[in-house]
Amino acid sequence: MDFLIRLAEGFIGLFQEGANVFMSWMTSIVPLVLVLLVFMNAMINLIGADKVDRFAAWASKYSLMRNMVLPFIAAFMLGNPASFTLGKFLPEFYKPSFYAALAQYNHTSNGIFPHINPGELFVYLGIAQGVEALGLSTTPLAVRYLLVGLVMNAVGAYVTDFTTAYVSKKTGVTLSKVPSV
């Protein structure tokens, strides 16, 4: 009988602990993410969606802009998953590499910009908790995570460009490298 009681207490204890974590988020990270999302949407509205779209089309012409800067701006301004919409202005050939860089960047930016991908913030927070347990600041971790992610995501995009070129050649499919805007 004691076993069943401990099992039942442990079962409900799991949910009680989850509720405690959820409530801690409601007083810390959730308001932060909400305010950041409001700020980003306000900035896009102030700048103008058409100007943001034209910038994306211009940036698609240059490799460094397309694989490093544009994914950063898209993720920062729009968050996940809305950031993928900027890819619509890219030439067909570069859409796979933009997607590759952006999909990865939406993960590696959580430490310093939690509004980008709040759904996966738990990954960064799990690592950060270990850093905090050592009595260290999490800011250097967040900045390193961001910088390494930015570089490695661009490398992944370049590899995807080569893969796209290879598959296009093998299949005989020609993809445009010219922006449509």
KAZI-V243661 format. One record per residue. N is the residue number from 1. RES is the residue in one letter. OMEGA is omega in radians with two decimals (none if undefined). BURIAL is b if it has 16 or more other C-alpha atoms within 10 Angstrom, else e. D_FIRST is the distance of its C-alpha to the first C-alpha in Angstrom with 1 decimal. Layout:
BEGIN
{{N;RES;OMEGA;BURIAL;D_FIRST} {N;RES;OMEGA;BURIAL;D_FIRST}}
END
This chain:
BEGIN
{{1;M;3.13;e;0.0} {2;D;3.12;e;3.8} {3;F;3.14;e;5.3} {4;L;3.12;e;5.3} {5;I;3.11;e;6.4} {6;R;3.11;e;8.8} {7;L;3.13;e;9.9} {8;A;3.12;e;10.8} {9;E;3.11;e;12.4} {10;G;3.14;e;14.2} {11;F;-3.14;e;15.3} {12;I;3.10;e;16.9} {13;G;3.08;e;18.1} {14;L;3.14;e;20.1} {15;F;3.07;e;21.9} {16;Q;3.10;e;22.5} {17;E;3.06;e;24.1} {18;G;3.10;e;26.2} {19;A;3.10;e;27.3} {20;N;3.11;e;28.3} {21;V;3.13;e;30.4} {22;F;3.14;e;31.9} {23;M;3.09;e;33.0} {24;S;3.08;e;34.5} {25;W;-3.11;e;36.5} {26;M;3.12;e;37.6} {27;T;-3.13;e;39.3} {28;S;-2.97;e;40.7} {29;I;-3.09;e;41.3} {30;V;3.07;b;41.4} {31;P;3.11;e;44.4} {32;L;-3.14;e;46.1} {33;V;3.14;b;45.9} {34;L;3.13;e;47.0} {35;V;3.10;e;50.0} {36;L;3.11;b;51.0} {37;L;3.10;b;50.9} {38;V;3.13;e;53.1} {39;F;-3.13;e;55.5} {40;M;3.12;b;55.8} {41;N;3.09;e;56.5} {42;A;3.13;e;59.0} {43;M;3.13;e;60.7} {44;I;3.13;e;61.0} {45;N;3.11;e;62.5} {46;L;3.13;e;64.9} {47;I;-3.10;e;66.0} {48;G;-3.11;e;66.1} {49;A;-3.14;e;64.2} {50;D;3.10;e;67.5} {51;K;3.09;e;68.3} {52;V;3.12;b;64.8} {53;D;3.13;b;65.4} {54;R;3.10;e;68.9} {55;F;3.13;e;67.6} {56;A;3.13;b;65.1} {57;A;3.11;b;68.0} {58;W;-3.09;b;70.2} {59;A;-3.10;b;67.5} {60;S;-3.11;b;66.9} {61;K;-3.01;b;70.3} {62;Y;-3.03;e;69.4} {63;S;-3.12;e;66.9} {64;L;3.11;e;65.6} {65;M;-3.07;b;65.4} {66;R;-3.03;b;63.7} {67;N;-3.11;b;61.1} {68;M;-3.03;b;60.4} {69;V;-3.11;b;61.7} {70;L;3.07;b;61.2} {71;P;3.10;b;57.5} {72;F;-3.11;b;57.0} {73;I;3.13;b;58.8} {74;A;-3.14;b;57.1} {75;A;-3.10;b;53.6} {76;F;-3.06;b;54.6} {77;M;-3.01;b;56.3} {78;L;-3.10;b;54.3} {79;G;-3.14;b;50.8} {80;N;0.13;b;48.6} {81;P;-3.06;e;49.2} {82;A;-3.10;e;52.5} {83;S;-3.12;b;54.1} {84;F;-3.11;b;54.6} {85;T;3.11;e;57.1} {86;L;3.11;b;59.8} {87;G;-3.12;b;59.9} {88;K;-3.12;e;61.7} {89;F;-3.13;b;64.9} {90;L;3.01;b;64.8} {91;P;-3.08;b;66.9} {92;E;-3.09;b;65.0} {93;F;-3.03;b;65.3} {94;Y;3.14;b;63.4} {95;K;3.13;b;60.6} {96;P;-3.12;b;58.2} {97;S;3.05;b;58.8} {98;F;3.12;b;58.4} {99;Y;-3.13;b;55.1} {100;A;-3.13;b;54.0} {101;A;-3.08;b;55.0} {102;L;3.13;b;53.6} {103;A;3.11;b;50.2} {104;Q;-3.11;b;49.7} {105;Y;3.09;b;51.2} {106;N;3.10;b;48.8} {107;H;-2.99;b;46.1} {108;T;-3.13;b;48.0} {109;S;-3.04;b;49.2} {110;N;-3.07;b;45.9} {111;G;-3.07;b;46.1} {112;I;3.10;b;49.3} {113;F;-3.05;b;49.5} {114;P;-3.14;b;46.0} {115;H;-3.07;b;47.6} {116;I;-3.08;b;48.6} {117;N;-3.06;b;45.2} {118;P;-3.14;b;42.5} {119;G;-3.13;e;40.1} {120;E;3.14;e;40.0} {121;L;-3.11;b;40.2} {122;F;3.13;e;36.7} {123;V;3.11;e;38.3} {124;Y;-3.09;b;40.8} {125;L;3.09;e;38.5} {126;G;3.10;e;36.1} {127;I;-3.13;e;39.0} {128;A;3.13;b;40.4} {129;Q;3.08;e;37.2} {130;G;3.10;e;37.7} {131;V;3.12;e;41.4} {132;E;3.13;e;40.5} {133;A;3.09;e;38.1} {134;L;-3.13;e;41.1} {135;G;-3.11;e;43.0} {136;L;3.08;e;45.4} {137;S;3.11;e;46.8} {138;T;-3.11;b;45.7} {139;T;3.09;e;49.2} {140;P;3.08;e;50.7} {141;L;-3.12;b;47.8} {142;A;-3.13;b;48.4} {143;V;3.12;b;52.1} {144;R;3.11;e;51.8} {145;Y;3.13;b;49.3} {146;L;-3.07;b;51.9} {147;L;3.11;e;54.9} {148;V;3.11;e;53.5} {149;G;-3.13;b;52.1} {150;L;-3.13;b;55.5} {151;V;-3.08;e;57.4} {152;M;3.10;b;55.0} {153;N;3.07;b;54.6} {154;A;3.08;b;58.5} {155;V;3.09;b;58.6} {156;G;3.11;b;56.1} {157;A;3.11;b;58.4} {158;Y;3.10;b;61.4} {159;V;3.10;e;59.7} {160;T;3.06;b;58.9} {161;D;3.13;b;62.6} {162;F;3.12;e;63.6} {163;T;3.12;e;61.1} {164;T;3.12;b;62.3} {165;A;-3.13;b;65.9} {166;Y;-3.12;e;65.1} {167;V;3.10;e;63.3} {168;S;-3.14;e;66.1} {169;K;-3.11;e;68.7} {170;K;-3.09;e;67.0} {171;T;-3.12;e;66.5} {172;G;3.13;e;69.8} {173;V;3.12;e;68.3} {174;T;3.11;e;70.1} {175;L;-3.12;e;68.2} {176;S;3.04;e;70.1} {177;K;-3.10;e;70.3} {178;V;3.10;e;72.1} {179;P;-3.10;b;70.3} {180;S;-3.12;e;70.9} {181;V;none;e;71.4}}
END
